[in-house]
Amino acid sequence: MSLSIYTLFVCSLISAVSAARGQTLDLKVNPRAASTGTAAFVKTDVTTTGSWKGVYGADGFNVINDTINYPSYVTATPSGNTAYTWAASTTNVQALQKASSPTDRIAACWYSGSYTVSLNFQDKNTHQVALYLLDWDNNGRTETVDILDANNNVLDSRSVASFAAGKYLVWNLSGQVVIQITNNSSTNAVLSGLFFGPTGTLTITPSNINFGNIALNSDSTQSLVLHNTGTNSITISEANIAGAEFSVTGLSLPLVFGAGQSSTFSVAFTLQAPALSVAVFRY
């Protein structure tokens, strides 16, 4: 299944009138348009616990039974769930911070044997979504979290256990997706919070490559660097290039960029004939 997050257009206009003419490769990074839904798993986080502020929810959140503040780009619709509060006020760090308080916390959840949360992202961008799972009463809960597309195809599936101390599951999502949470134990499946934020910001340097003078049927290779200049992770799941004259090496996929990370790859050009060449590199 394709979990592509970004599309990099390598729009190379090769005006190869003669074998000695310089070649230019122009690169642009654009978000990939969402369709029926995409999902790329980013990480499991067991260290942040209930202290989500400054880590998750930069765009919006739902701290169950405290505050709902969804971002304008998404519609969130739960179904089949019931709300419950274990502790309306506590200083226990496993409980989620209240949105309006710097010190108070709440331990609450949605629960059921199985329920869903439909997310309809109304833009064409990819967004980070973090779910906070908390087995507050330490009942040994185990559950499965599935991410489905609009056609009920499973995009990703995670089994969760041992989360009495709190655990985040984090994805990059787009389009129309359904979060399905299913109980695998003798109690019920719980969810204590949803948090929305931006993904990383992908840039590429250099933005222009000149392959120089290339003899017919000869090669030239240039290196490029992908940078995540944002504050969250980016996942690249596949890389394809259309255009027989071009090839890409140096990307080990799937590739997850943490904030501030970089990765170098190479683009090679082989002059096969004096003609117009266009390459599209998708990832």
C-alpha positions, -999 to +999 in steps of 0.1 A: +000+000+000+012+035-007+018+058+022+034+086+002+033+119+020+050+143-004+056+146-041+089+160-054+086+172-090+119+169-108+109+191-137+139+188-159+136+205-193+165+190-212+170+211-244+196+187-257+201+200-291+237+187-291+257+164-269+278+193-256+249+215-244+245+221-206+216+204-189+194+219-161+174+201-135+148+221-116+134+208-083+102+218-065+086+203-034+048+202-032+023+185-009+006+155-024-032+158-028-052+136-004-076+111-019-095+085+000-071+088+029-034+082+037-017+071+069+020+068+078+029+057+113+055+080+129+062+067+164+051+055+198+058+079+226+059+067+262+079+096+277+057+126+273+028+110+294+001+135+301+022+166+296+011+172+260+014+210+259+043+222+237+047+186+223+014+178+206-018+197+197-003+228+182-032+230+157-059+217+180-070+189+204-097+171+223-088+164+259-117+141+267-142+155+291-122+187+294-119+208+262-126+203+225-107+226+202-104+209+168-086+227+140-107+242+111-092+218+086-106+186+101-141+173+111-139+147+138-169+124+144-168+097+171-193+068+169-201+040+194-182+055+223-192+065+258-174+092+279-162+085+314-141+104+340-118+086+364-104+117+381-118+152+374-088+168+391-054+154+398-017+162+397-008+127+385+015+132+355-002+103+336-034+123+334-037+148+306-031+185+313-063+205+313-063+230+284-071+260+306-049+252+336-012+253+340-013+228+369-045+208+370-050+175+351-079+152+342-080+114+337-110+106+314-117+086+283-140+074+256-146+037+260-164+008+245-158-027+232-152-012+197-158+024+184-146+047+157-135+083+152-139+095+116-115+123+105-123+142+074-093+165+065-108+192+043-075+204+028-050+186+007-023+186+033-009+159+056-013+165+093+002+149+124-024+132+147-015+118+181-038+096+202-032+094+239-041+060+254-043+056+292-051+026+313-057+047+343-071+020+366-044-004+355-068-031+343-043-047+320-061-034+289-050-044+254-065-029+223-060-025+186-060+008+168-067+005+130-065+034+106-089+028+077-094+048+045-128+059+032-132+025+015-125+006+048-091-005+037-066-009+065-039+017+061-021+009+094-027-012+125-012-011+160-016-033+189-013-016+223-006-030+257+010-019+290-002+017+289-011+024+326+016+051+324+001+066+292+011+061+256+009+082+224+005+067+190+014+092+163+006+092+126+008+115+096-028+115+081-046+131+052-079+127+033-108+108+049-097+082+075-114+063+102-097+054+135-111+022+148-103+012+184-111-024+194-108-040+228-087-072+231-090-077+268-117-085+294-125-048+300-129-022+272-109+000+248-101+035+259-089+068+243-081+099+265-071+125+239-066+135+203-040+160+192-035+177+158-004+194+145+016+201+114+040+176+099+075+185+091+085+209+063+104+193+036+130+213+016+157+203-009+191+218-017+203+227-041+171+237-059+188+237-093+213+213-108+234+219-139+247+186-152+272+205-174+284+192-207+275+156-213+286+135-242+260+113-259+254+080-239+274+094-210+264+099-174+265+128-149+255+125-112+246+152-087+239+150-050+210+166-032+200+170+004+165+166+018+159+187+050+131+185+075+130+221+087+097+217+106+090+207+142+075+172+135+084+141+116+080+133+079+076+098+064+087+091+028+074+056+019+083+053-018+104+070-045+097+067-082+111+086-112+095+088-146+120+096-174+144+071-188+173+095-187+172+099-149+178+075-119+178+080-081+200+064-056+208+068-019+173+067-004+166+037+019+128+036+022+107+039+042+125+069+055+113+088+086+128+123+091+127+136+126+126+174+131+158+189+119+171+158+102+186+156+067+193+129+041+215+129+010+206+112-023+218+113-059+202+120-092+220+107-123+213+118-159+223+098-190+221+117-223+205+091-246+195+114-275+193+151-283+157+156-273+133+171-248+133+151-215+110+156-185+114+136-153+089+134-124+103+121-091+075+110-067+079+101-030 
